[in-house]
C-alpha cells in the first residue's frame, strides 16, 4: 500500500460483515469504476450482475485482440497507462487480479528544442523532489524559478478538496500558468503534460484539476513520480479479476448494453437483453453513456437529470500502434512524454515491457511503437502528422517498414472544464439504492484519473452497503492537505 508515512486511511461505515442472502446489485459499466464497485460488493456477499456493452473488461484500461498480417493474434488497447504508486485503490484492485507490475526506470519529458527532463534518481519526499527536479532540469532553471510569482503559486502548497476548487475551478489551467509566470518551455514539459493527461488542452481544463495533479505527484505525496506498468497486455489484465468475481457469485454480462433503469417498488428493473431485478444499481459509465442511460430512464428529479445532461466529453484522441520491421535504438525509453510538438503527446515502445509485444519483437527482429495524440481539434491528417513526428523524434524509424498498423479513435473521457466541479454529479443517486461511479463523478478526496475511477467505484458500493447496514471497505489516499505546517502556513499568506 505504498511507502508514504503520511498517506491517509479513510474508514468505511461500520456494519455487519456480510449482506443478507439474496441481496442483488446491478453494476452498469465494466471499466475500472464498475470492477471496483463489483469487487467491493461481492466481497461483502452481495450478488452482482455486471454489465458491459463492450466484449472486454477494463474500460479505458481494457484491451482486445487484433490479427496481424503474419497471421498471429496480439493485443491492442487504447494506449499506454501509468500505474503510479499513489494509486492505492486501483493497485489493490489489480492485486486481486494477480496482476504483475514492473517499474519503469524513468519517465522522460522531451521538448521541441531537444531538451529532456527526467525523474530518474530524484528524491521521493516533498519538497526535495520538486527542488531536485528544478536544480538539475535543463528546462526549468533556478533563474526561471526566481521569475515565478510566489503569491500566485501559493495555493499549490496546501491543496485540499474541495478547497482548491473554490480557489481555482473558475480559472483555466492556461490562465493559471500565466499568472504564476512559469516559463513557456517548462509549461510544455511539466504542466501541459499533466493537462493533456485529462485529454484536454490547458485552456479547457480547470486550474483546480491541475493544482490537484501537482499535489498528487510533487508536493502532496512521497510515492514519487515514477510508476509501474503491467507486463500483461490489457486484454489479459482483467479476466482474472472477472474470474474471481464469478467465484464470489457475480454474473458477468459482457457485450450487453443496458438501455434503461426504472424504479420498481423498493428496488429496480434493469433493461438489457431482458429485464433484471435489482435491490441496488451502480451507474459506472463514461459521460456519454451516463447521459444516454439517464435520458432513457425514469429516474430522479429534473435538477439531477439536468446535471447529468450537462456533463461533457473531452475532445477525441488517437492512439496509433505500429509494428515495425526493425528495432528502435536500444536507449529509447519505454515511455516518452512530449510537449510543444503537436499533435504528438507521447511515444511508447511496447516491446520494452509488454510481453506480447516483446515476443513479437523477438520473433520478427522488429519493434512495436505507439504514438498518441490527445485533445485532437483537427482529426484529418492526425495519423500522418503523428508518424512524421515519430520520424523526427526517433529518426531511425524513418528507415523502418510498417508491417502492421492499428489505430484507435476515442472520445469518451470526461471534460473537467473550468467552473464545472461543483456541478458534477455525486456518488449518491437521487433515490435510495442508486449510486454513481467513474472519474467524472465528484468525490471530495485527492484522487484523479484511473485512481478516481477506482475510488468512486468503492465509495459507490460502500454507499449501498451502508444503506443495508453492511460494513464497507476502507480506502487510502495521499495526504488530504499540504504535508507540513510550514507549507500550510505559506499557503495562508495567499
Steps between C-alpha positions, in 0.01 A plus 500: 500500500790738438783649704374849582468517878252790469257319271150511644259220574131579467284257699183358353163501676474221756242223485445129462784310328275365224178593328189296558448217254323595179619861483572584135658801325531585131832669418473664160842551344793259511784753507719571802217669692256217434753228581590681822134528602426138409801375697409704809141368491586138421750484786215591736278221372288703257400326177599720206388520139786674318409652163743625237404599146844411365618139474793568736558628854703793625339788312760755402767270648363198314618330185405272216680289242586568137629271227831598341600446138724210604188323627581546867265643759614769738364754742380851416382766742423866539859573581759522774389531862724589794415328829642750748587382849253741658214319323431301814144384427570414136809303592305311768251409227782383271644293784168316521543421131850367563643761262877519466630857492856598416665837562616719216837657581410843363228722360680750277332816370632631167456845349531623141848648560646162594509560876391203708396496865499176697385375837761228542675517835299787645414500872148376567416720795361852453623768473838346417357326192388830344823672606709222349305517176558875467869485594588253226239592237630645172154647443388640835805680637564675828478829307154399379404418858594852609260642240204302635234706678507337845167642609324355194664160564414485872179295455719211380653468847183398684260321269175383656186369334266675440697803624729517196195508273351792691823686429579394145216315330378815324846550348634300206839333524653722232403818684627361831839415348522852359419647843772290662743606223631155427741513205352390170727199454430379854126530436529262208720252681327489837154646526381457142589131528282473812222700335492279195482194724140614537465502118442874500706804397599726793245767409219245543625345824414628846801642683363317804567167327849612404577605857370167627737318264790705635400392851467134404841471337728773638411669829234270646642150469828332580434210260691675220425568137632172363243231436441137412346335197335162457702236321182346360322663207178665609275234350662252743506733802138491613363148426658358821303758699184408311567134588542592866171692493330198347623284788344755736163467328515782244326438168684672216318641198765608247390645167166585660371856481260628764231717345304618806471476879171554677383500858289198593362495854794528739741386230571533128456330167795517261412464132763336281462181293221430751373652824718450810369573851738669743499637854759760404666646191845650439532712185870476411496651151691754296325839462332420169379162622370651823318777316335254262394256773356769728323662205329167426417416863223637724739575787553803719370855515547748212792683670702176532421397144606843374826471694571168326410650160754781550795261538731533200745274326858608440620542139590183311839333513687266269721204583697360207696180553764395248674167454836589343740269318802622697567598860520852631824597667579306817517816711145610416284505814187291533303824533583852386269796561530796267400865522483767233499249213136479391323273440743261673455457875704187566679203352498151650729212404279211606757224457692651792232381747199328335564126471281463188691774322833372629427151363407645159814716494716200591348292219512770234806701595281812497331720756150607604464876533197703600435872450222701668323824413278638776234769475495489122335808351554412133465124446581504128862407443580445869629147440741621230624787718559258786714282276698802384563599862613147583753521217616835633542389863627148425675544161587131467131425444515678162674193359255256651227332299158490667388137504173565687319816600199522730336817625243575770298822497303570817305792650360360824704670774343760731582867448598683818433847366541814709207565730353149487621327818205598717257399226631144469263226618591341830524137602160483671215479251168685536311190619596238762702214357647698207867604487740639239867430435766603252776755458241761400315467832566748779691370798649727765829313527842559339471247219503526120485302176496120543528529877193722512311234305608227744425714808154605384419137420588400855311794649190429288497143631559623856203735461270210414646275769451767767134526404461131581703514823799320351863601558678659205863500395747762625720679251833683498601827334792737492482765777185709481689829538853644493748260659661736752399785725753721326342446157152552640609822670653628175180416309297712743705806401321492164 
